[in-house]
């Protein structure tokens, strides 16, 4: 007789896997990606180290899935914000603002996802993450171009450039410090969103209006 897992077993296994990933995310958010080690993550998740290995055969697998999970959350948040906007230009502004908030909400985790050196190869997961987010931004730029709100341009290249600018300015080595103050956080998000809109061809007055209208997502986005 073929063994079939019951609904309760499947549910329990999924919950355990989720607990492991949550523990890994918390460790990375607090101390950086270097803190994502099998044994400490197991302790956080209240499971044995061997259990972690059953779900993730190596540390590379665990970190890669962590990167993928955080990126899926970010992508979903970007789409929600953009889809709720009244038009293509405001959707682009909402998408850019959401990326900025995502990066700023937990900068150690964001840096870990993007570029923090780790002792295992997670290049493929990192590239997939960037391609997905860049592709979503490109789609929003393309929609605004087709609506006649932006000049014709290489939307894929523009999206990649915008994403690079956002990451470098908000979480890279040259990023500003002391962004814990909500007012300063809001001002920074609005400043980089304004920069992005200008870069793709939105006239200054219109860009400023879009930035003011854009709803800044909750700061807790990364941990959502």
N, C-alpha and C positions, 0 to 999 in steps of 0.2 A: 504494500500500500504506500502510495506517495504521501509524504508528510506535507501538510499545508499549514502554514502559520495562521493562527486565529487573528481576528481583528485586534484583540487585546494585546497579543504578542507583537504584532506589527506596530501598534501604537506605542508600546513600551520601548521597542527598539528605536523608533523615531525620536522619542523623547530623550533617550539616552544620547543619541547622536547629537541632538540639538543642544543638550547640556554641555557636551564636550566642546562644541563650537562656541557656545556662549562663554565658556571658561577661557578658551583661547583668545576670544575677542577682548574680554576684560583684561587679560594679561597684557595683550598688545597695546590696548588703550592706556594702561597705567604705566608700563615700563618699556614699550617698544616691542618690535617683532622678535628681538633677541630673547624675550622672556617666554616666548611660546616654545616650551620644552615639554616632552611627553609626561614626565613624572609630575611636575608642578601643575600642569593642566589637569591631570588625573585627580590630584588632590582637590583642586577647585571644583571639579565636576562631581566629586564624591564617588569616584569609580576607581577600580584598579588600573594600573598602567597597562596591563594586558588587555583590558577592555578597550582602551583607547586604540591600541594596535589592531584590534579586531575591526574597528571602523575605519581607521586610517593606518595603513601598513607602515608608513614612515612619517617622519616629521615633515618632509617635503609635501606629502599628501595632505597632512593636516593644515599646513600653512597655505597651500594652494587652494584648498576648499574654503578656508577663512577668507582669502582674497576674493574668491568667487562670490561668497555669500554677502560680504560687505558691498561688493560691486552691484550685486542684484538689488540690494536694498536701495543703493544710491540711484540706480537706473529707474526703479519703480517710483521713487520720490520725484525724480526729474519729470517723469511722464505724468504723474498726478498733477504736479504744479503747472506744467505746460498745457496739459489738456483742459485745466480749469480756467485758463486765460481766455479772454474774449476774442483774441485775434492772433495772427501769426507773429507779429512783432512783439506783442506782449507775452506770447508763449516763449519766444526766444529769451526775453528778459527774465521770465520766471525760471527757465531752465538754467540759465547762467547763475542766477541768484542761488538756486538750490545747490548747484555744484559748489559754490563758494561757501555756503553754510555747512555743507557736508564736510568740506576740508577743514573748516575752522572749528567745528564742534568738538572734534577730538584729534588734535594735530599729530600726536604721536602715532595713533592708529593710521591716520591718513598717510603719514610719511612711511610707515611700515608697509602699507599697501603699495605705495608708489615706488620707493627707491631705497629704503633702508637696507644696507648690506646684511645678508643672512648667509649661513653656512650650508645652505642647500639650494638647489636650482629651482626657482619658482618663476623663471622668466616667462614661460608660456602662459601661466595664469595672469601675470601682470600685464602682458601684452593683450590678452583677451579682454581684460577689464578695461584697458584704455581704449581699445577698438570699439567696445560697446558704447561707452560714454561718448566718445568722439562721434560715433555714428548717429547717436541721438541728437547731439548738438547740430551736426551737419543736416539732419532731416528738418530741424527747426529753421535753420538758415535757408534751406532750399524752399521751404514753404513760404517764407517771407519774400524770397526772390520771385517765386511764381506769382505771388499776390501783387507784385510791383512795388513792395515796400523797401526793397534793397536792390542795389545794382547787381548785374550779372557777375558771377565770380565762381572760382573753384571752391565749392562749398565744403568738400572734404578737407582741402588744405586749410581753409579758414577755420573750420572746427578744430583741427589739430593745433593750429596756432593759438586759438583762444584757450583751449584746454591747457596747453603748455604754459601760457601766460598766467592763468589762474593758479596752477600748481606752484609755479616758481615764485609768484608774488605772495602766496598765502601760506605755503608750508615748506618751501625750499630754504636753503641756508640764509638767504637775504630777506626772508619774510619778517614782518614787524613783530615785536613782542608785545606783551601786555594787552591782549585782546579779550581778556576776561570780562571787561566792562561791557554790558549789553549795548550801550550807546555807541561805543567805539567799534564793537562788532558790526552793528547795523551800518555805521558810516563806511566801514571797510568793504562790506558786501556791496553797498550801493556804489562805491567808488570803482570797484573792479567790474561791476556790471555795466556801469556807464562807459568805462574804457572798452569793454568788449563790444558794446553796441556801436560806438563810434568807429571801431576798427572794421566792422563789416559794412559800414556805410550809412548808418542812421544819422540823420542831421542832428546837430547838438541839442536844439530845443526839443525835438521829438524824443531823443534819447533820454534827456532829463525827465521828461514826462513819464516815459515808460518805467524808468527806475523808481520814481516816486510811487507809481501805481502798483508796482510789483509787490506781492506779499512775501515777506521774508519768512521762510519756514522756521519751525521751532529749532532751537539750538541743539536739541537732543536727537537730531536726525540720525546720526551715526549709530547711536545705541538703540534706535527704535526697532 
